[in-house]
Amino acid sequence: MPSREAYEGQKGDKSLVQKGKREANQDEILAAALGMRMGPQKPPATLWQPLKLFAYSQLTSLVRRATLKENAAGPKYDKVHNFKVHTFRGPHWCEHCANFMWGLVAQGVKCADCGINVHKQCSAAVPNDCKPNLKHVRKVYSCDLTTLVKAHNTTRPMVVDMCIREIESRGLKSEGLYRISGFSDSVEEVKMAFDKDGEKTDISVDAYEDINIITGALKLYLRDLPVPIISYDAYPRFIEAAKIDEPEKRLEALREAIALLAPSHSETLQYLMVHLKRVALHEEHNLMNVENLAIIFGPTLMQAPDMDAMKALNDIRYQRQVVELLIKKEDVLF
C-alpha cells in the first residue's frame, strides 16, 4: 500500500499536469485570436508575452461586443461613450481599430462608463453603443439618467420607481405632499443610502416614518441630474409649445417636443406625470392640485440651457404651464 507521502506526491504531480494543460489550452486560444497556429515549440518569451497581451486585448473587445449583442433585447437606449484621456500602464491596443496605442502617457481615451479603450482619433468613429458597467458607475445621484438605466438594464431609475411606489402606498393623502420639505439630514441620508446600496435601500415606514423625507429624496434626485428630465436640447421646444394659444396645436407641439427626449427621459417623465395625476386626484386630503404640483416641479424638471437670469425668470410661468399640461393630458401626450 503506497505511503501517505507518495500519495500526496502523486496528487501534486497530477495537479501540475492539469495546470500545464490549462495553460497550454489558454495559449492555443490566444494564438487563435491572433490568427496563429501553435507548434510544438512556443515562441520565445520576449516575443510571446507582448503577443499574449495583444490577444487578451482582442478577446476583451470581442467579449464586449458579444455582450452588447446579448443585451440587445433590453431597453434600446443609444448612449454616447463618456471618453476621457487616459494613461495606460503596460502595452494596450485600441479596441476599435486593433492597432497599438503608442506613447508613455495619455496614449488614448477610456470610457468612464463602460471601460472601452480606444485611440483619441478613433473615438469619433466608435458607435453610440455604450453599455455602462456597474463597476464604473459608482453612484446613483448626480449620475446621467441614461447611463444609470443602461447600467442597471431598466427603463427608469430605481430611485424614481422606489420612491413613487412608497409614496403611493402610504402618502397620497398626506397634507402638503411635495410642498412640505422633509428633514434635510434625513433626505441626505436617503441619498447616501441609494448611492451605496442602490435598489437594496430601505425607505419603508420602519426606516423613515415621515413621507416628506421620501418626497424630498425624489425631488433632490431630479434636481441633481446633470441633464434634466426635460433635456437642454428639447427645452426651447417645450417653452415654445406653452406659448401657443390654440389648445390642439399646443398639444401637438408638446408631442413633438416629447419626441425629442431620449427614451429614458421620456419614460421617466411619463411615469412621473401619471404619479402626479394620482396625487392631484387626492386633492381633498393632500390639498395639492395640478397647479400647485406644476409650480413645484416646473423648475425641477426644466432648466434653461443658458444662464441668463432674466430669461430664466421669464420662463418660470411657461415651465409651470408645461408641467401642468403634461399632468392633465398625460393620457394623450405619451
LUMNUGU-569564 format. One record per residue (C-alpha): residue in three letters; x, y, z. Coordinates in steps of 0.1 Angstrom, whole numbers, plus 5000, padded with zeros to 4 digits. Layout:
<nodes>
NODE  rest    xx    yy    zz
NODE   Ala     X     Y     Z
...
</nodes>
This chain:
<nodes>
NODE  rest    xx    yy    zz
NODE   Met  5000  5000  5000
NODE   Pro  5016  5034  4990
NODE   Ser  5026  5057  5018
NODE   Arg  5008  5090  5026
NODE   Glu  5038  5109  5013
NODE   Ala  5038  5090  4980
NODE   Tyr  5000  5096  4976
NODE   Glu  5005  5134  4982
NODE   Gly  5033  5135  4957
NODE   Gln  5012  5117  4930
NODE   Lys  4984  5142  4937
NODE   Gly  5007  5171  4934
NODE   Asp  5022  5158  4901
NODE   Lys  4987  5153  4888
NODE   Ser  4976  5189  4896
NODE   Leu  5008  5203  4880
NODE   Val  5000  5183  4848
NODE   Gln  4964  5197  4848
NODE   Lys  4977  5232  4853
NODE   Gly  5001  5228  4824
NODE   Lys  4973  5215  4802
NODE   Arg  4951  5245  4812
NODE   Glu  4979  5270  4804
NODE   Ala  4985  5252  4770
NODE   Asn  4948  5254  4762
NODE   Gln  4948  5291  4771
NODE   Asp  4979  5297  4749
NODE   Glu  4961  5280  4720
NODE   Ile  4930  5302  4724
NODE   Leu  4952  5333  4725
NODE   Ala  4971  5321  4694
NODE   Ala  4938  5316  4676
NODE   Ala  4928  5351  4685
NODE   Leu  4959  5363  4668
NODE   Gly  4954  5340  4637
NODE   Met  4985  5319  4647
NODE   Arg  4990  5282  4649
NODE   Met  5009  5269  4679
NODE   Gly  5036  5243  4671
NODE   Pro  5054  5220  4695
NODE   Gln  5077  5249  4703
NODE   Lys  5063  5281  4717
NODE   Pro  5077  5314  4706
NODE   Pro  5104  5329  4728
NODE   Ala  5090  5346  4760
NODE   Thr  5103  5380  4749
NODE   Leu  5081  5377  4718
NODE   Trp  5052  5357  4732
NODE   Gln  5045  5379  4762
NODE   Pro  5035  5411  4742
NODE   Leu  5016  5389  4718
NODE   Lys  4996  5375  4746
NODE   Leu  4988  5410  4759
NODE   Phe  4976  5419  4724
NODE   Ala  4955  5387  4722
NODE   Tyr  4939  5395  4756
NODE   Ser  4930  5429  4742
NODE   Gln  4914  5414  4711
NODE   Leu  4894  5389  4732
NODE   Thr  4883  5416  4756
NODE   Ser  4870  5436  4726
NODE   Leu  4852  5406  4712
NODE   Val  4836  5398  4745
NODE   Arg  4825  5434  4750
NODE   Arg  4808  5434  4715
NODE   Ala  4792  5400  4722
NODE   Thr  4778  5413  4755
NODE   Leu  4763  5443  4737
NODE   Lys  4745  5419  4713
NODE   Glu  4732  5398  4741
NODE   Asn  4718  5428  4758
NODE   Ala  4701  5440  4726
NODE   Ala  4668  5425  4740
NODE   Gly  4669  5451  4768
NODE   Pro  4659  5488  4766
NODE   Lys  4673  5502  4733
NODE   Tyr  4688  5534  4746
NODE   Asp  4715  5548  4724
NODE   Lys  4742  5563  4746
NODE   Val  4774  5581  4736
NODE   His  4806  5570  4753
NODE   Asn  4820  5592  4781
NODE   Phe  4856  5593  4768
NODE   Lys  4883  5608  4789
NODE   Val  4921  5610  4782
NODE   His  4938  5581  4800
NODE   Thr  4973  5570  4807
NODE   Phe  4976  5532  4803
NODE   Arg  5000  5510  4822
NODE   Gly  5018  5485  4800
NODE   Pro  5010  5477  4764
NODE   His  4975  5484  4752
NODE   Trp  4957  5481  4718
NODE   Cys  4928  5501  4705
NODE   Glu  4895  5482  4708
NODE   His  4882  5499  4677
NODE   Cys  4910  5496  4652
NODE   Ala  4931  5470  4670
NODE   Asn  4963  5489  4665
NODE   Phe  4989  5495  4692
NODE   Met  4985  5526  4714
NODE   Trp  5019  5543  4713
NODE   Gly  5033  5566  4740
NODE   Leu  5042  5566  4777
NODE   Val  5014  5590  4788
NODE   Ala  4979  5599  4775
NODE   Gln  4981  5571  4749
NODE   Gly  4944  5572  4742
NODE   Val  4909  5576  4758
NODE   Lys  4889  5554  4781
NODE   Cys  4851  5555  4785
NODE   Ala  4844  5563  4821
NODE   Asp  4811  5544  4820
NODE   Cys  4818  5511  4801
NODE   Gly  4857  5510  4802
NODE   Ile  4863  5507  4764
NODE   Asn  4899  5518  4754
NODE   Val  4905  5535  4720
NODE   His  4928  5559  4703
NODE   Lys  4917  5596  4706
NODE   Gln  4913  5598  4668
NODE   Cys  4892  5566  4668
NODE   Ser  4868  5578  4695
NODE   Ala  4847  5598  4670
NODE   Ala  4841  5566  4649
NODE   Val  4830  5544  4678
NODE   Pro  4792  5537  4676
NODE   Asn  4769  5551  4703
NODE   Asp  4766  5516  4719
NODE   Cys  4780  5524  4754
NODE   Lys  4768  5497  4778
NODE   Pro  4777  5511  4812
NODE   Asn  4793  5487  4836
NODE   Leu  4782  5488  4873
NODE   Lys  4818  5487  4884
NODE   His  4824  5521  4866
NODE   Val  4790  5537  4877
NODE   Arg  4797  5542  4914
NODE   Lys  4768  5564  4924
NODE   Val  4731  5569  4917
NODE   Tyr  4725  5606  4925
NODE   Ser  4741  5631  4901
NODE   Cys  4746  5602  4876
NODE   Asp  4734  5608  4840
NODE   Leu  4699  5592  4837
NODE   Thr  4706  5572  4806
NODE   Thr  4739  5559  4820
NODE   Leu  4721  5547  4851
NODE   Val  4693  5529  4834
NODE   Lys  4716  5512  4810
NODE   Ala  4740  5501  4837
NODE   His  4710  5485  4856
NODE   Asn  4692  5474  4824
NODE   Thr  4660  5491  4834
NODE   Thr  4636  5516  4818
NODE   Arg  4636  5541  4846
NODE   Pro  4660  5549  4875
NODE   Met  4654  5528  4906
NODE   Val  4652  5559  4928
NODE   Val  4621  5572  4909
NODE   Asp  4604  5538  4909
NODE   Met  4611  5530  4946
NODE   Cys  4602  5565  4959
NODE   Ile  4569  5567  4939
NODE   Arg  4559  5532  4950
NODE   Glu  4565  5541  4986
NODE   Ile  4547  5575  4983
NODE   Glu  4517  5559  4966
NODE   Ser  4515  5531  4992
NODE   Arg  4512  5554  5022
NODE   Gly  4514  5591  5014
NODE   Leu  4488  5601  4988
NODE   Lys  4465  5616  5014
NODE   Ser  4494  5634  5033
NODE   Glu  4486  5671  5036
NODE   Gly  4511  5693  5016
NODE   Leu  4526  5663  4998
NODE   Tyr  4557  5675  4978
NODE   Arg  4552  5711  4992
NODE   Ile  4563  5703  5028
NODE   Ser  4600  5696  5030
NODE   Gly  4614  5666  5049
NODE   Phe  4642  5670  5074
NODE   Ser  4673  5678  5053
NODE   Asp  4697  5655  5072
NODE   Ser  4673  5625  5067
NODE   Val  4669  5634  5029
NODE   Glu  4707  5634  5026
NODE   Glu  4708  5601  5044
NODE   Val  4685  5585  5019
NODE   Lys  4706  5599  4991
NODE   Met  4738  5584  5005
NODE   Ala  4719  5551  5011
NODE   Phe  4709  5549  4974
NODE   Asp  4745  5558  4963
NODE   Lys  4758  5529  4985
NODE   Asp  4731  5502  4984
NODE   Gly  4711  5510  4952
NODE   Glu  4679  5490  4950
NODE   Lys  4685  5474  4984
NODE   Thr  4680  5508  5001
NODE   Asp  4653  5506  5028
NODE   Ile  4629  5535  5025
NODE   Ser  4599  5518  5042
NODE   Val  4579  5533  5070
NODE   Asp  4601  5515  5095
NODE   Ala  4631  5533  5083
NODE   Tyr  4615  5567  5075
NODE   Glu  4581  5574  5090
NODE   Asp  4578  5609  5076
NODE   Ile  4567  5606  5039
NODE   Asn  4581  5641  5033
NODE   Ile  4616  5626  5036
NODE   Ile  4609  5603  5006
NODE   Thr  4593  5631  4985
NODE   Gly  4624  5652  4994
NODE   Ala  4647  5624  4983
NODE   Leu  4629  5621  4949
NODE   Lys  4629  5659  4943
NODE   Leu  4666  5660  4952
NODE   Tyr  4674  5632  4927
NODE   Leu  4656  5650  4899
NODE   Arg  4674  5683  4908
NODE   Asp  4708  5667  4909
NODE   Leu  4706  5652  4874
NODE   Pro  4734  5666  4852
NODE   Val  4709  5667  4823
NODE   Pro  4673  5675  4835
NODE   Ile  4644  5652  4827
NODE   Ile  4633  5677  4800
NODE   Ser  4668  5679  4785
NODE   Tyr  4685  5711  4775
NODE   Asp  4682  5705  4737
NODE   Ala  4644  5699  4740
NODE   Tyr  4638  5727  4764
NODE   Pro  4632  5755  4738
NODE   Arg  4606  5734  4721
NODE   Phe  4586  5729  4753
NODE   Ile  4587  5766  4761
NODE   Glu  4575  5775  4726
NODE   Ala  4547  5749  4729
NODE   Ala  4535  5766  4761
NODE   Lys  4532  5799  4742
NODE   Ile  4507  5786  4716
NODE   Asp  4472  5797  4723
NODE   Glu  4452  5771  4703
NODE   Pro  4448  5740  4725
NODE   Glu  4451  5714  4698
NODE   Lys  4482  5730  4682
NODE   Arg  4497  5733  4717
NODE   Leu  4492  5696  4724
NODE   Glu  4507  5687  4690
NODE   Ala  4537  5709  4697
NODE   Leu  4542  5692  4731
NODE   Arg  4540  5658  4715
NODE   Glu  4568  5668  4690
NODE   Ala  4588  5682  4719
NODE   Ile  4585  5649  4739
NODE   Ala  4597  5630  4708
NODE   Leu  4630  5649  4711
NODE   Leu  4637  5634  4745
NODE   Ala  4659  5603  4750
NODE   Pro  4638  5572  4757
NODE   Ser  4650  5570  4793
NODE   His  4639  5606  4798
NODE   Ser  4605  5603  4782
NODE   Glu  4598  5570  4801
NODE   Thr  4607  5587  4834
NODE   Leu  4587  5618  4826
NODE   Gln  4556  5598  4817
NODE   Tyr  4558  5577  4849
NODE   Leu  4562  5608  4870
NODE   Met  4532  5626  4853
NODE   Val  4510  5596  4859
NODE   His  4520  5596  4895
NODE   Leu  4514  5634  4899
NODE   Lys  4480  5630  4884
NODE   Arg  4472  5604  4911
NODE   Val  4484  5628  4937
NODE   Ala  4461  5656  4924
NODE   Leu  4432  5631  4925
NODE   His  4436  5632  4963
NODE   Glu  4435  5670  4965
NODE   Glu  4406  5668  4990
NODE   His  4431  5653  5015
NODE   Asn  4465  5665  5005
NODE   Leu  4455  5699  4993
NODE   Met  4478  5696  4963
NODE   Asn  4461  5703  4929
NODE   Val  4477  5702  4895
NODE   Glu  4486  5739  4896
NODE   Asn  4504  5735  4929
NODE   Leu  4523  5705  4917
NODE   Ala  4533  5722  4885
NODE   Ile  4547  5752  4905
NODE   Ile  4569  5727  4925
NODE   Phe  4580  5705  4896
NODE   Gly  4584  5731  4868
NODE   Pro  4619  5743  4879
NODE   Thr  4628  5707  4889
NODE   Leu  4621  5691  4856
NODE   Met  4631  5720  4834
NODE   Gln  4662  5742  4835
NODE   Ala  4671  5768  4809
NODE   Pro  4701  5758  4789
NODE   Asp  4718  5792  4792
NODE   Met  4724  5810  4825
NODE   Asp  4707  5843  4815
NODE   Ala  4690  5853  4847
NODE   Met  4662  5874  4831
NODE   Lys  4653  5847  4806
NODE   Ala  4652  5821  4833
NODE   Leu  4629  5843  4853
NODE   Asn  4606  5850  4823
NODE   Asp  4605  5812  4816
NODE   Ile  4592  5802  4851
NODE   Arg  4555  5807  4842
NODE   Tyr  4559  5787  4809
NODE   Gln  4577  5759  4829
NODE   Arg  4546  5758  4851
NODE   Gln  4522  5757  4822
NODE   Val  4542  5729  4805
NODE   Val  4542  5707  4836
NODE   Glu  4505  5715  4842
NODE   Leu  4496  5703  4807
NODE   Leu  4518  5672  4810
NODE   Ile  4500  5662  4841
NODE   Lys  4465  5669  4829
NODE   Lys  4470  5654  4794
NODE   Glu  4494  5626  4801
NODE   Asp  4470  5601  4787
NODE   Val  4470  5617  4753
NODE   Leu  4505  5631  4752
NODE   Phe  4525  5599  4758
</nodes>
